[in-house]
Every structure is written in C-alpha cells, then in structure tokens.
Amino acid sequence: MIPIADPELGEHEKARVAEVIEGGQLADGPEVRAFEEEFAEFCGASHGIATTNGTTALHTALEALDIGPGDTVVTTPFSMIASANTIRLAGAQVVFADIDPETFNMDPHSVEAIVRERDVDALLPVHLYGLPAAMDRLGEIADEHDLLLIEDAAQAHGAEIDGERVGTFGDAACFSFYPTKNMTTGEGGIVLTDDEDVAARAARFVNHGRPAARFGDGDAGAYEHVSVGQNYRMTSVLAAVGRVQLDHRLRESNEQRRENAAWLTEGLAAVEGIETPVEPAGRRHVYHQYTIRTDDRDALRAHLDDKGVGTGVYYPTPIHEQPAYDGVACDVPVAERAAEEVLSLPVHPNLSASDTETIMTAVRRFETGGHPS
C-alpha cells in the first residue's frame, strides 16, 4: 500500500535528541528559544512562541490578541475543526464564510458580505492543503473594517505569496508540527508575530501567566503570575527535532512535494471527471495534501484502495455540520459540495517514480461511472 503520509525522522534527529537528553534540560529552555528564533527567521517574522501543538498555538494567538467573549471571528467551515474550536475556547463567536471552489480557501467575497452585514472583530483564514489563502484581499478587508487577521498556517510551512512566506501577513500566524505535516516535531506548534506586545502576551499565556523575561516582561523564573495562562510549553526534545527538520528536511521536502504534484497534475490532466489542484499566480503551493475533486469520490477511493493506493478525505463533514456546532446557521454551499467531492492522493516526498506512476495509472483506469475496471 502506498501511504497517504510517510513522516520522516532519521539519524540527525536521533543525534540531536540524544544531545538534549544528555544535557538534562528536557522541558522549556534554550533549545526551545533557538527553535522559536530559527523558525520565525525562516518565515520572516520577528517573534516566535512555541507551543504543544497547532491547536494550542491558535488558542494562544487569540488570547494574546485579546479575542474573547463578545467578539466575533470569521473563519472557514472547510478545515480541521481546531480552526473553529479555538475561537470558541477563547470565548468568542464563530461565523463561517464560504470557500473558493478552486482553491478550497476562504472566499473573500463571502467574507466581505459577512463583515458588511454584522459586527466582526477578526478574520481567521486557513492556508488549506499548503496553498496560501487570498491574503492580499483578506488583508484589505481587515484594514478597511479595522479587523484583526490571524493566519492558520498549520498546513503551509514554507508556502509563499509573491515570494514572501506565509506567517507574516497578519497580526499573528500559527503553525502545527504534527507528524504528517511538511515538517514535524512529533507534536508541537508555534505562534508568529511582528508585534512584541502580542509576543509577550503569548509567552505569558503558554507559561501559566508568568512574565516573559525575553521580552523585558520580568523574571520568568519567579513564581509570579501576572495573568491567567495555560501550560502550553513546548519541550526541549520536540524543539530539537524541529530544529533538525527545519535545517535538514523542510526545504528539500517541499521541493519534492511540488515535483510529485507536478507529475500527478500532468499525468491526470486528461482524466475525465477529475479536477486537479490549482496554483494561482503569485502563490507557491507546498502540497501538504494533493487534493483532487470528483463526483465519484467514494467509488474512486474504494478503487484506489483495491489498487494499493492510500487516500484521505480532508474533510468529509464541514465544521458547521458537526454535532458540536449544531444550531450554527450559515450559507456555505461551496464548502458543503467540496466535502462530498475532495480526495487527497499521496504526494509526500518519499514517493518513488514507480509510486507516482502507480497512482496515476490507478486513477486513469477508474471508470467515471463509479465502477472499478
């Protein structure tokens, strides 16, 4: 079976983790500070605050930006549920905008219609599947209506808009380092921001509300708690893995994903009933997922499974249709249709030329009527 994902950890990661274990400082410390600085520099941001995972990064960013009860945040219903859950965890109200049918990202036209009809405090777009959202237009809407802008970049490490990496287009941005992401720490996340005050508040929030000495905020080692916070700190072991992944794997991995995606797109271009991913001008897709769409999704998936090709459906149920969001009204027909049609094919960097040929051949042999050949 060709897997949908294939996380890669090797001797470099093992050696660096062994050094950290030998050093004895396993919790938050210099290794985490180094990872924060290096990842922020990679993206072009001024500050990084590492967290336990992508969900806690989103929650931290919202808290650091003072989003809470009485506030309203617009996001997409077509994402991992964490994008919306964290808004609720911060105490704010979630409003869902529809998506663009080609990019699967939040549609600025839908967002604009919402902010003209009701009071909104922030926008939280998701760079889905590794493709940057339309941050130019979303940024204009945020500026015009005085809204905060938070990037959910959990799937978009190294993605770019006009040569600038995502993570730098809003008031804050959040990444995940889950094992299947383009780079991993095992679990982990990070908040990026250019605002030192936001960074200091984020650093306090992830550490039980303790002052953040590195931002001139007081003595972080003392048992002084200036605000209510969580324990969302990244460990030194995870940071060690992240530093190696950033230095040795991410750039090469992204290039291989793009090469694999190009082969798939060329090979599937003439297949009837299949729409392959798009890459709008000026945007650099890093293909966390290679997602096609087809009316015969479930039948095609069964056919590919029979041919030894792993697949994934991200996401089969829009967030507003989940039981946890029962009663949330929204008009998002494009997202609802996408949930019925999307199918992700393997695109990870460990695919061989034979693997990509197997994937393409299996898709080509599928009959559009839904019956495997």
N, C-alpha and C positions, 0 to 999 in steps of 0.2 A: 504493500500500500504506500503510495506517495502521500506523505502527511501534509496537512494544510499549514502546519508550522513546524519548525525544527530549531529550537533555541540552541545557540552555540556557545559553549564555555570550554576553555582549553587550558593549556599549561600556564599561560600568562596570568589568567585569573587565579588559578590554584596557587601559584607562587606568591602573588600579591596578598591573597587572603592569608596564606601561611605567615607572611611577614607581620600582618596586623595581629594575628593570634599570638605570635611570638612576642610582639610588643606589649600585649596585655591590655590595651585600651580598646575594648570591644564596643562600648557604647559611643554616643556622640562625642566627637573630638576633632583633632587636627585632620584626620583622614576625610571626615565629612566636610570640613571647611574647604579642603583642597578640591573635593569633587564639586561643591557648590560653585566655587570660583571658576573652575575649568569648564563646567557645563554652561554657566552664564556667559563666559567669554566665547565659547563655541557658537552660541546663539546670537551674540551681540548685545546682551543685556548687562545692566550694571550690577545686579544683585541676584543671588540665588539662595533659596531656603529649602533645604532637602527635607523630605517627609517620608512617612512609612509607605505610602502608595499614592496612586493618582487621585483616588477619591479624597484622601485627606489633604492632598495638595489643593484641590478645588475648594474644599471646605475652608482651608486656611486662607486662601486668597479672598474669598467672600468675606470672611470675618475681618481680615486686615483692611479691606476696603469699606468696612462698616456697613455691609449689606445685612439687613436683619428684618425683624418684624415691621410691617407697614410698607416694606419695599416690594417692588415687582421686577422680576428678571425675565427677559425673553430668551428662550433657547430653542433648540430643535427637538422634536419628538422622535427623530430617527438617529439614535445614538445609544451607547451603553447607558443604562438607567442612572448611573452615577452623575451624569451631567445635570440631571434634574434633581436627583435626591439631595445633592449637596446644597442646592438652593433652599430646599425645604429644611434641611438640617440647620441652616443659618437662620431660619425663621421667616424667610421671605416667600412670596408667592411666585409660582411658576406660570408663565404664559408661553404657549407653543406657537412658533411660526412654522410655515410650511417650508419645504425644501425645493431646490432646483432639481428638475428631473434628470439633468445630465451629470451634474457634479455630486448630487446627494447632500450637498451642504446647504445651510440655512439660506433661504431666498431673501435677498434684501428688499424686494418688492413687498413680500409678505410682512417683513419686519416693519417697513415704513408704514404700511397700512395700520399695523397694531399701535405704533407709537403716536400716530396722529389721532387715534380714537380713544386712547386711555393713558393714564399716568404710568410711566415706566421709569425705572431707575438705572437699569443696567442691561447690557446685551452679553450673552454668553454663547458665541458661535463655536462649533466644533469643526476641526480640520479632519473630516472623516476619511478613513481609509488611507491617510497620508497625503491627501490633496488639500492645499490651503483653501480656506473659505474666501469669499469675496471681501477681503478686509478693507480694500480701498473704499468701496461703497458703504460698508458697515461702519467704517471709521467716520465717514462723512455724516451718516445718520446720527452716530453718537455725538459728534461735535455739534451738529445742528440742534439737537434736543438735550444737550448737556447730560449725556448718559455715560456711566462707566462702561468699560469694554474689557471683558475677560476672555482670553483665548483658552479653549480646551484643546490643547495640542498633544493629548495623550497618545495619538497615533501618528504623529508627524515630526519626529526627530530629524532635523536637517532639511525639512521641506522649505521652499523659498517662494517669495513673491518679488519679482523684479530684482533678483539677486540678494535679497535680504531674508534671513532665516526667520521662520515663524517663532513666536515667543517674544517679539519686540514690537508688535503692532497695537497693543492695548495697554491698559493700566496695570495689568498683570497677566501672566500666562502660566499654564500648568501642564506638566508632562507626567506620564506614567512610565515606570520601568519594569512592568510585568514581564514574565519570561518570554511571551510571544511577541513583544514589541520589537522595533528595529534595533534597539539596544536594551539591555536588561541589567538590573542589579539583583534579580531574583524576585523581589518585590521592592517597591520604592516609588517616590515621586519627587517633584520639585516645583516650587513657585519661583517664577522670574518676574522681576520688575525693575524699572529705572528709577522708581521713587524710593528714596531712602527711608522715609517715614513709613511707607507701606511695608518695606522690607523689615524694619524694626518691629512693627506690629505683628507681622507674620512670624518672625523669630521668637517673639514672646509667646504667641499663641501655641506654637508647637512644643513649647517647653514649660508648660504649667503656668504661663503668665509671668515668668521670670524676665527681668531686664536682659536685653541682648547687648553684651559688652562690646561686641564688634561694631555696633552702630552707635557707640557712645551713649548707650542706654543705661549704664550702670554695671554692677558686678553680677554677672550671670551665675557665678558660683555660689553666691549667698542665697540663703533661704528667704528671699524676699520675692513676693508675688504681687506685682503691680496691677495685674488684670487676671480675669479668669481665662484659663487656657486648657489645652489638652496635652497628652503625651503622644505627639506625632513625630518624634525624633527618628531620623534615620540612624542605623547603626554603622559603626566603622567598617564592619565586614561587608555590608552591602555597598558602602561607598567605595571600598577597594575594588569590588567587581565593576562598579560603574566607571571608575577611572580607567581601568583597562579596556573596557568596552568602548569608551569614548575615544581612547587613544589608538586602539589597535583594530577595531571592528566596524564602527558605525559608518564611516565614510565609504569603505570598501563594500560593506553590506548594502548600503543604499544604492551604490552604483550597480551591484549585481542584481538587486531587485528591479531596477529600472531596465537593465538589459533583458532580464527574464520577461518583464512586462512587455517590452517592445517585441520580443519574439512571439509572445502569445497574441498580441494585438494583430501583428502581421499574419499569423497563422489562422486566426479566427475571423479575419476581416470579411471573408466571403460567405461565412456560415449564415444561412437564413434563420431569422428568428432570434439571433444573438446580438446584443448591443455591448460593445467593449468599452472600457473606461476612457474618459476624455482627459486631456490636459490643456486647459485654456492657456492662451498666450500669456506669458509672463509668470506662470505658476510652475513650480517644479514639484512634481508628484514623487513621493518616496515609497509608494506602494506597500504600506503596512498590509493592505489587502489588495488583491487584484479582483475586482468585483464586476461581474457581468450582470446583465438582466435579461430575462426571458419569460414568456408567458407559461412555459412548460417547466418551471423551476424544479418542482418536486420530482417529476419524472426524470429530468436530466440528472438531478442529484443521485437518484437511485441507479441510473445507468452508469454514472461515473464511479459510484461505489463498487458496482459489479466489475468495472474495469480496473479497479485498484487505484483510483484517484480520490484522495480525501478532499472534502469540500467543507465550507462553513456557510451559515446564513447569519449575517450580521446586518439587520436584526429582524427576526421573524414577527415581532409584535411591537408596534410603535409604543412609546412610553405612555401616552395618554390612554391606551387601551389595556394597560396593565392593571390588575386589581388594586394595586397601591394608589392608582390615580383615578379610581372610579369617581365619576362626578365632575371631572375636569373637562369642560367643554372647549372644543377648538375645531377649526375648519382647516384640515390639512390633508386633502385628498391625494396630493402627490406623494406625501410620505406614506400614506396608507397603501397606495398601489406599489410603491417601491418595496415595502415589506413583504409583498406577495411575489416579487419577481427577482430579487437580488440573490446572487450566488457567488461566493468567493472561491476562486481556484488557487492552488498552491503557486506562490511567487517567491518564496523565501530563498535566500542566497545559496542554500545547499542543494538546490535542484541541479541535476546534470542535464546535458543536452538531450540525453535519452529521456529523461523525465519530462522535459517540456514537450518533446515530440509525442510522448505517450499521452499527455494531457490534451494536446491539440487534436491528435488522431481520435481520441475517445469522444471529444466534443463534436468533431466533424461527422462521426458515424451515428450520432444520435439523430433520430428522425424527429422533425419538428412536431409531429403529431403526438409525441409523448411516448412512443414505443421504442425501446432499445433495439438496435439492429443486431 
